[in-house]
Amino acid sequence: MQKKTFITTPIYYANGNPHIGHAATTVVADVLARSLKLQGVEVFFSTGLDEHGQKNQKVIEERKITAKVYHDEIRKKFVDLFKVLNIEYDDFIQTTEKRHIDVVQGVLAKLHKEGKFFKKEDGGLYCEGCELFLEDDQLDAEGMCKDHKRKPTLIKEENYYFNLSKHADWLTKLLNKEGFFTETYKKELLNMIKEGLPDLCISRPKSRVWHGIELPFDTDYVTYVWFDALLNYLTVLGYPNDFTKPKQEFWDTVIHFMAKEIIKPHGIFWPIMLREMGVNPPHKEFVHGFITAVDGSKMSKSLGTGLDPSVAIEQVGAEGLRWVLTKGIQANDVGMDYQSIVNTFNTDLANIIGNAFFRIYSMAKKSFKDSKVPKAAFDARQKKFIDLIKKDVAEILPTGKDINETSQYARSLLDVFRNINVYIDHTAPWKLENVDKKNQELLAILEALKLAFSYAAPVIPQAAAKVKEAIGKCGTVLKDVEPLFIRIK
Ligand code: MSP
């Protein structure tokens, strides 16, 4: 495995409250980050907010407040949520920060000097929701944007453009590189390339969009929000001035997490921008499906049908939500509502994982002399059981292979706890009359639980830490503990 890994989430639009999708990608990225750290990998993990562009501008205008006041308010909401969810990020970037504006203007000035941009009058149907000019296949029968169900605006204006099509062959090769892009979504991008890549419009006239980064070579324009936002991934690594070897090593191992609706900017614009800048393409791009309503229909911030992560946390707790999202998020869509979140919490965390620990721990506390963890003297069967659990967990942690790994990890963890429960039911230590025998059986199970929880730490870090502290080692006095996860009625 690589010694370093740079993990990124998309930077989220700062035009509203965080919803469950934002929590989902961030939790899954955090689970991978923690798993890699547990395996000795040095990780740099960044997330943040995408603050420019028309979407954000509209909210600021409606609220009649300054951009700064608005961004501070939204930042707090995201930072607070990520804190509750125990997200261990290393950087939280906001695109209105000076360090980022400098990077964007530096890149623009360099590319402009090298003659990479050209000005022309063009236009098309523009969707403010997507912040994109739409192609025909993005419109429904009524001419509405399929994603946002709203009528795009016909716009004709003079702008700066960037040629994409000359990179078609190179990009096709990159996308076909084993492991680079999530298979489920690769074909969509390859088809776009086959159909011909139109020039990318990298500017917006200030008369229409004021909330953006001014082009350093033409003050009548601001930068197209995607050109600005994608560069955040380099800003957090100190590009260009501090982009020296250690930082560059992070760049060369980057894994970009995102959901399926933003594969075009990440899979087409971004690698080409980097190539023009003389920077290596991203290492991997992990694309997951949407959390949808249980009937499979889209839930979205713009449509107002999103699940509120805070409500879910009130119901199942932060670790509960971490678990449900980790298990649910994968390449394909997953349907969720508040009830299904509670159900998954009950079956997995309360019934299987939490219960295994609580009943054995309580029994051991009563049975051990003075509640003190005795010295282990396991027989062959107990040793075999612990070895089996060791084998089960040995290859369980995600290593950054693909987007489905984290969901698989949660499922495999469940299997480990199920195996422990089978052993508990089979050996039924509560029936043993000989106290020493009973205590050794309980101790063997506690050992197995300690091991299993140490491998569950990336997804349920607080529960894992509680278990580690509670069980301790030989001589530890077992204290009263609360159940880890209480079944919700
Ligand atoms: N600002 C851009 C990203 C720029 S990255 C250089 C953006 N922001 S967003 O607020 O719309 O967030 C999009 C991301 O949020 C998705 O790609 C995904 O990571 C997450 N999700 C938003 N809705 C989601 C679901 N319904 N389900 C799962 N994840 C979703 O696009």
Residues whose N, C-alpha, C, O or C-beta is under 5 A from the ligand:
A	BS01	MSP	P10 I11 Y12 Y13 G21 H22 A24 T25 D50 A229 L230 M258 A259 I262 G289 F290 I291 M299
